[in-house]
Amino acid sequence: MTTVKRKSKQLGQILIELGFITPEQLETALQEHRKTPKSLGRVLIDLGMIKEADLVRALAEQVGLEFVDLNEFPIDATATVLLPEALSRRYRAIPIGERDGRLLVAMSDPANVYALDDIRTITGREVQPVVATANDVEQAIQKFSGMDSQVEAMASIAAEAVDETTAELEEALEDAPIVKLVNAIMTQAVGDRASDVHLEPAELNVRIRFRVDGVLHEPMPPAPKNIQGGLISRLKVMADLNIAERRVPQDGRISMKVGGRALDLRVATLPTVHGEKVVIRVLDKSNALLRLEDLGFLENAYDRFSDSFRKPYGAILVTGPTGSGKSTTMYSTLNILNEESKNIITVEDPVEYRLAGVNQMQVNPKAGLTFASALRSILRADPDIVLIGEIRDKETATIAIEAALTGHLVLSSLHTNDAPSAISRLVEMDVETFLVASAIDAVVAQRLARKLCERCNVQYKPMQMSEEIERLTVERASADVIRTVAVQQGMMTLRDDGLEKARMGITTLDEVARVVK
């Protein structure tokens, strides 16, 4: 009996079936391929017809292997430690999970049988290779390179853990394993672009979670319960908090460098039944240097917002829930407005990013320095532009509105669900309606949404104050009425803005539904 080997498809045909190129593009590339020693795949890349990932996906299908996009695949952090970093880099391979009892290993060259044999021997597991781009594998190795040190640190601390009620606790806080673990956690948080780190004591362990692009996930296995006291107390000492006080919430701040990047960490503790939960807000100073154009504005929305913040006076409000990027939007706007000819003063709680050339104040309620009192002082200091971290009460709102009416450009934020609700919120604070109508120039509502790439994007909808909306404000119209008129005049709602970005391939419908109800 004769066995006939099935002939694999040609690369060009696969690329056409996957929708990466057209038959006409393939013919053009083949003509160029005949003139050069380059492979057809490289010719297609050089002509800009496909990307590296497209070629790797097609090659994987050609040889009957699965292609994995490591930017989208949920990598199991506990699997990555099974292969030493040095070997991962040598073979350009990284374990990413388990499937049907086999270790799933992403490789840029799955035909390397020597590498597969070594991985089987070292891990003691049967291996199922999948294909990924060399760049994605390198980035994954870099991202998870600290996991082995975290596991080592946890094991070392657990083996030497002391009773947290003993006098030796403070001395133990300076031990190398605790310091190493804290540094490893923060290094991975920065590598993952986490906005927050949650350390959550449970009955049997301590769960560690990161918030990335607005979503919480567990990037590493839970820490042993017996290191809870040392880990949390170490962070409290770094934040200059009272380690003996565990019954009430505390707030503090840490400044540290991770991978050459200066970070400000806002630390908050919260007593729970299993111990103190710690939440660390990661403030990467480099984020303040983001260009406004890179934050996800559609062209029309950016033009309307730009018209507003380039005016010499008026109030601009940025709205959205906590963690939706309001501060980033305001700082990015200040970066554009920060000129030698302008006197810019801010009052914040706290000062999240320090900007050269900007006079920044931090509120201190214990000393009597509130948003309202600081704002009064600011207005006597001849400012051109004023940034108020957040409008929380009638007094601050009134002063800010009056400042906008007396020749100052005022930037501030409000916690509302959408742009029209900002108008109603100010009226509910008992700010005179005619002042709101006259002073507000634009309201920007936003949500933080995940893009279909490594970067995050923020979705916006600017609402400019027209004569009709001014009239409705004075008449104390509801947010629904104001919204209806604003939409008729061209305001794009958050949902419509998100759907447009989904249509453009920037994000997905599921992501839009997640952030906009």
C-alpha positions in Angstrom: 0.0 0.0 0.0 1.4 3.4 -1.0 1.1 6.3 1.3 0.5 9.7 -0.4 1.7 12.7 1.5 -0.7 15.6 1.4 0.8 18.6 -0.2 0.7 21.7 2.0 -0.8 24.9 0.7 1.4 27.6 -0.8 2.2 30.5 1.5 0.6 33.0 -0.9 -2.7 31.1 -1.0 -2.8 30.9 2.8 -2.3 34.7 3.1 -5.1 35.3 0.7 -7.5 32.9 2.6 -6.6 34.6 5.8 -7.5 38.0 4.2 -4.1 39.5 4.6 -3.5 40.2 0.9 -5.4 40.2 -2.3 -4.6 38.1 -5.4 -3.4 41.2 -7.1 -1.0 42.0 -4.3 0.3 38.4 -4.4 1.0 38.7 -8.1 2.9 42.0 -7.5 5.0 40.4 -4.7 5.7 37.3 -6.9 7.1 39.5 -9.6 9.3 41.3 -7.1 10.3 37.9 -5.6 11.6 36.7 -8.9 14.1 39.6 -9.1 15.5 39.1 -5.6 16.9 36.3 -3.4 14.6 37.4 -0.6 11.8 35.0 0.5 8.3 35.8 -0.6 7.3 36.5 3.0 10.1 39.1 3.4 9.1 40.7 0.1 5.5 41.1 1.2 6.7 42.7 4.5 9.1 45.0 2.7 6.3 46.1 0.3 4.2 46.9 3.4 1.5 44.4 2.4 1.7 42.4 5.6 3.2 42.6 9.0 5.6 40.2 10.7 2.8 38.7 12.8 0.7 38.0 9.6 3.6 36.1 8.1 4.2 34.0 11.2 0.5 33.2 11.5 0.5 32.0 7.9 3.7 30.0 8.2 2.2 28.3 11.3 -0.9 27.3 9.4 1.3 26.0 6.6 3.1 23.6 8.8 0.0 22.7 10.8 0.8 24.5 14.1 -1.2 26.9 16.2 -0.3 30.6 16.2 -0.7 32.5 19.4 -0.8 36.3 19.8 1.0 36.8 23.2 -0.4 40.3 23.5 -3.9 38.7 23.8 -3.2 35.3 25.2 -3.8 35.0 29.0 -0.3 33.8 30.0 -0.1 31.8 33.2 2.6 33.4 35.3 3.2 30.3 37.3 4.0 28.4 34.1 6.7 30.8 33.0 8.9 30.0 36.0 9.2 26.3 34.9 11.9 27.3 32.4 14.9 29.3 33.5 15.2 32.8 31.9 18.6 32.0 30.4 17.2 29.0 28.4 14.0 30.9 27.5 16.2 33.6 25.9 18.5 31.0 24.2 15.6 29.1 22.6 13.3 32.1 22.3 10.6 30.0 24.0 8.4 30.6 27.1 5.9 28.3 28.8 2.5 30.1 28.8 0.1 27.6 30.3 -1.2 24.1 30.2 -3.5 22.2 27.8 -4.7 18.6 28.0 -2.0 17.8 30.5 0.8 19.2 28.4 2.9 22.3 28.9 2.0 24.9 26.3 5.2 26.6 25.1 5.3 29.6 22.8 8.3 29.5 20.4 9.4 31.6 17.5 11.1 28.5 16.0 9.1 25.4 16.9 11.1 23.4 14.4 14.1 23.4 16.8 13.8 19.8 18.1 16.9 20.3 20.3 15.1 23.1 22.1 12.0 21.0 22.6 14.0 18.1 23.9 15.8 20.3 26.5 12.5 21.9 27.6 10.9 18.4 28.1 14.0 17.3 30.2 14.2 20.5 32.3 10.5 20.8 33.0 9.7 17.1 33.3 6.6 17.7 31.2 5.2 16.7 27.8 5.4 19.9 25.6 2.9 21.2 23.1 4.7 24.0 21.0 2.7 26.9 19.6 4.1 29.6 17.3 4.5 33.3 18.2 6.5 36.1 16.7 10.1 36.5 18.0 9.4 40.0 19.2 6.3 38.8 21.2 8.3 36.0 22.8 11.1 38.4 23.7 8.7 40.8 25.3 7.0 38.0 27.2 10.3 36.8 28.6 11.2 40.4 29.6 7.8 40.9 31.3 7.9 37.7 33.3 11.6 37.6 34.0 11.1 38.6 37.6 8.7 35.8 38.4 11.4 33.3 39.4 12.8 35.9 41.8 9.3 36.5 43.3 8.8 32.8 43.9 12.3 32.5 45.4 11.6 35.5 47.6 8.3 34.2 48.8 9.8 30.8 49.6 12.7 32.4 51.5 10.4 34.7 53.5 8.0 31.8 54.3 10.8 29.7 55.6 12.1 32.5 57.8 8.9 34.2 58.7 8.6 35.6 62.2 5.5 36.1 64.4 4.2 39.5 63.4 3.3 40.2 67.0 7.0 39.9 68.1 9.4 42.7 68.7 11.6 41.3 65.8 9.0 42.5 63.2 10.6 45.9 62.5 14.0 44.3 62.1 12.6 41.7 59.8 11.2 44.4 57.5 14.7 45.3 56.4 15.6 41.7 55.5 16.6 41.1 51.9 13.8 38.7 51.0 11.0 41.2 52.0 12.7 44.0 50.2 13.3 41.8 47.2 9.7 40.7 47.0 8.3 44.3 47.2 10.7 45.4 44.5 9.8 42.4 42.3 6.1 43.1 42.7 6.5 46.8 41.7 8.8 45.9 38.8 6.2 43.6 37.4 3.5 46.1 38.0 5.4 48.7 36.0 6.1 46.2 33.2 2.4 45.3 33.0 1.5 49.0 32.9 -0.7 48.5 36.1 -2.5 51.6 37.5 -3.1 49.9 40.8 -1.7 47.0 42.9 -4.0 45.2 45.4 -2.6 43.1 48.2 -5.6 41.3 49.7 -5.3 39.1 52.8 -7.5 36.0 52.6 -8.0 33.2 55.1 -5.1 31.0 53.8 -2.9 33.4 51.7 -2.5 36.9 50.3 -3.9 37.5 46.9 -1.9 39.9 44.6 -3.8 41.6 41.8 -3.0 44.3 39.3 -5.4 46.7 37.6 -4.4 47.0 33.9 -6.5 49.1 31.5 -9.3 49.2 34.1 -9.5 45.4 34.7 -8.2 43.5 37.7 -6.3 40.3 37.1 -3.9 38.0 39.1 -0.4 38.1 37.5 1.2 35.8 40.1 0.3 33.1 42.5 -1.0 34.1 46.0 1.7 34.8 48.6 1.9 32.5 51.7 -0.2 33.6 54.6 2.8 33.7 57.0 4.5 36.5 55.1 1.4 38.8 55.2 2.6 40.8 58.3 6.1 41.4 57.0 4.9 42.3 53.4 2.2 44.8 54.5 4.3 46.3 57.3 7.2 46.8 54.9 4.9 48.9 52.6 3.6 50.8 55.6 7.1 51.7 56.7 8.0 52.8 53.2 4.9 55.0 53.1 5.7 56.5 56.6 2.5 54.9 58.1 2.1 53.6 61.6 2.8 49.9 61.5 1.3 49.4 65.0 -2.1 50.8 64.0 -4.2 48.2 62.2 -7.7 49.1 63.2 -8.2 52.3 61.0 -7.5 53.1 57.4 -4.3 55.0 56.6 -2.9 56.9 53.6 0.7 57.5 52.6 3.0 58.0 49.7 6.2 56.3 48.4 8.7 57.7 45.9 10.9 55.0 44.3 12.7 54.2 41.0 11.9 51.0 39.1 13.8 50.2 36.0 15.2 53.7 35.8 11.6 55.2 35.9 10.6 57.5 38.7 7.4 56.5 40.4 5.1 58.0 43.0 3.1 55.4 44.8 -0.1 56.4 46.7 -0.6 53.8 49.5 -4.0 53.2 51.2 -4.6 50.6 53.9 -8.0 49.2 54.8 -8.7 46.9 57.8 -10.5 43.7 56.8 -11.4 40.5 58.7 -8.3 38.7 57.5 -5.9 41.6 58.0 -5.0 44.9 56.3 -5.7 45.2 52.6 -3.2 47.5 50.8 -4.0 49.3 47.5 -1.1 51.1 45.7 -1.9 53.6 43.0 1.1 53.7 40.6 1.8 57.1 39.3 4.3 56.9 36.5 5.7 60.4 36.0 6.4 59.6 32.3 2.6 59.3 31.8 2.2 63.0 32.4 4.3 63.6 29.2 1.7 61.8 27.0 0.7 63.8 24.0 -3.0 64.8 24.0 -3.2 63.5 20.4 -2.3 60.0 21.6 -5.1 59.7 24.1 -7.8 58.4 21.7 -9.6 61.5 20.4 -11.4 61.2 17.2 -10.4 64.0 14.8 -13.6 66.1 15.2 -13.6 65.7 19.0 -10.0 66.7 19.2 -10.6 69.8 17.1 -13.5 70.9 19.3 -11.6 70.3 22.5 -8.6 72.2 21.1 -10.7 75.2 20.3 -11.8 75.3 23.9 -8.5 75.0 25.8 -6.8 77.5 23.5 -9.2 80.2 24.6 -7.8 82.7 27.2 -10.6 82.2 29.6 -13.5 79.9 30.4 -13.9 76.6 32.4 -13.2 73.1 31.0 -14.5 70.1 32.9 -13.3 66.5 32.5 -15.7 64.0 33.9 -15.7 60.3 34.5 -15.4 57.7 37.3 -12.2 57.1 39.4 -9.4 55.7 37.3 -10.8 56.8 33.9 -7.8 59.0 33.1 -9.1 62.4 33.9 -5.8 63.6 35.5 -3.8 62.3 32.4 -6.1 64.3 30.1 -5.7 67.5 32.2 -1.9 67.1 32.5 -1.5 66.4 28.8 -3.5 69.6 28.1 -1.2 71.5 30.4 1.8 70.2 28.5 0.5 72.0 25.4 -0.4 75.2 27.3 2.8 75.3 29.4 4.7 78.2 27.9 7.1 80.8 29.3 4.5 83.5 28.8 1.9 81.7 30.9 1.6 81.6 34.7 0.1 78.2 35.5 -0.9 77.2 39.0 -2.5 74.0 40.2 -4.2 72.9 43.4 -4.4 69.1 43.8 -5.1 66.3 46.2 -2.4 64.9 45.9 0.0 66.3 43.4 0.2 63.3 41.2 2.8 64.4 38.6 5.4 67.1 39.0 5.6 69.4 35.9 8.5 71.7 35.2 7.4 75.3 34.8 4.1 74.7 36.6 3.4 76.0 40.2 1.7 73.1 42.0 0.0 73.2 45.4 -1.2 70.2 47.5 -4.2 70.6 49.7 -3.7 70.0 53.4 -7.1 70.0 55.3 -5.4 69.5 58.7 -3.6 72.8 58.2 -6.7 74.5 56.8 -5.5 74.4 53.2 -8.6 73.2 51.3 -9.4 73.4 47.6 -11.5 76.5 48.2 -8.9 78.3 50.4 -6.1 77.4 48.1 -8.1 78.6 45.1 -8.7 82.0 46.7 -4.9 82.4 47.2 -4.2 81.3 43.7 -6.4 84.0 42.2 -4.4 86.6 44.1 -1.2 85.3 42.5 -1.9 86.6 38.9 -2.5 83.2 37.2 -3.3 82.8 33.5 -4.3 79.1 33.8 -5.6 77.3 36.9 -6.0 73.6 37.3 -8.2 72.3 40.2 -7.8 68.6 40.8 -11.5 68.1 41.6 -14.6 70.1 42.3 -16.1 68.6 45.4 -18.3 71.3 46.9 -20.3 74.5 46.3 -17.6 76.8 47.5 -14.9 75.4 45.2 -17.3 75.3 42.3 -18.4 78.9 42.8 -14.8 80.2 43.0 -13.8 78.2 40.0 -16.7 79.4 37.9 -16.1 83.0 39.0 -12.4 82.6 38.0 -13.4 81.5 34.6 -15.6 84.6 34.2 -12.8 87.0 35.2 -10.2 86.2 32.5 -8.7 82.8 33.7 -8.7 79.5 31.9 -9.8 76.9 34.5 -9.3 73.1 34.1 -11.0 70.8 36.6 -12.7 67.4 37.0 -16.0 66.1 38.2 -17.3 62.7 39.1 -20.3 62.3 36.8 -21.3 59.6 34.4 -21.5 61.8 31.3 -21.0 65.3 30.0 -24.5 66.6 30.3 -24.7 65.4 34.0 -21.8 67.8 34.8 -24.1 70.8 34.2 -26.8 69.3 36.5 -24.2 68.5 39.1 -23.0 72.1 39.4 -26.6 73.3 39.6 -27.3 70.8 42.4 -24.3 72.3 44.2 -26.3 75.5 44.3 -24.0 77.3 41.9 -26.1 80.1 40.2 -27.4 78.8 36.9 -26.4 82.0 35.0 -22.8 81.6 36.2 -22.7 78.0 35.0 -24.1 78.9 31.7 -21.7 81.8 31.1 -18.5 80.2 32.4 -18.5 76.6 31.1 -16.9 76.4 27.7 -16.6 72.6 27.3 -17.2 69.3 29.1 -15.3 66.2 28.3 -16.6 62.8 29.4 -14.3 59.8 29.1 -13.7 56.1 30.0 -10.6 54.0 29.9 -10.9 51.3 27.3 -8.5 48.6 26.1 -7.2 48.8 22.5 -6.5 46.0 20.2 -2.7 46.5 20.8 -0.2 47.0 23.6 -1.2 50.6 24.3 -4.4 51.7 26.1 -6.7 54.3 24.8 -9.2 56.8 26.4 -12.5 57.5 24.7 -13.8 61.0 24.8 -16.8 63.1 23.9 -16.4 66.9 24.2 -19.6 68.9 24.8 -19.2 72.6 23.9 -21.5 75.1 25.6 -23.8 76.5 23.0 -26.5 79.2 23.4 -29.2 76.6 23.6 -27.5 74.7 26.3 -26.8 77.9 28.2 -30.5 78.7 28.1 -31.4 75.2 29.3 -28.9 75.5 32.2 -30.4 78.7 33.3 -33.9 77.1 33.1 -32.5 74.2 35.3 -33.3 71.6 32.6 -32.6 68.0 33.4 -29.5 66.2 32.2 -31.6 64.2 29.8 -32.9 67.3 28.1 -29.5 68.8 27.9 -28.1 65.6 26.5 -30.8 65.5 23.8 -30.0 69.0 22.6 -26.3 68.4 22.8 -26.6 65.3 20.6 -28.7 67.2 18.1 -25.9 69.8 17.9 -23.2 67.3 17.2 -22.1 65.9 20.5 -21.0 62.2 20.2 -22.1 60.1 23.1 -19.6 57.8 24.8 -21.3 54.8 23.4 -21.3 56.2 19.8 -17.7 57.2 20.2 -16.8 53.7 21.4 -18.8 52.1 18.5 -16.9 54.2 16.0 -13.6 53.1 17.5 -14.8 49.5 17.3 -15.7 50.1 13.6 -12.2 51.5 13.0 -10.6 48.3 14.6 -9.2 50.2 17.5 -11.2 48.3 20.2 -13.9 45.7 20.4 -17.7 45.8 20.9 -17.3 43.8 24.1 -14.9 46.4 25.5 -17.2 49.2 24.6 -20.1 47.4 26.4 -17.9 46.9 29.4 -17.0 50.5 30.0 -20.2 52.2 28.7 -23.5 51.0 30.2 
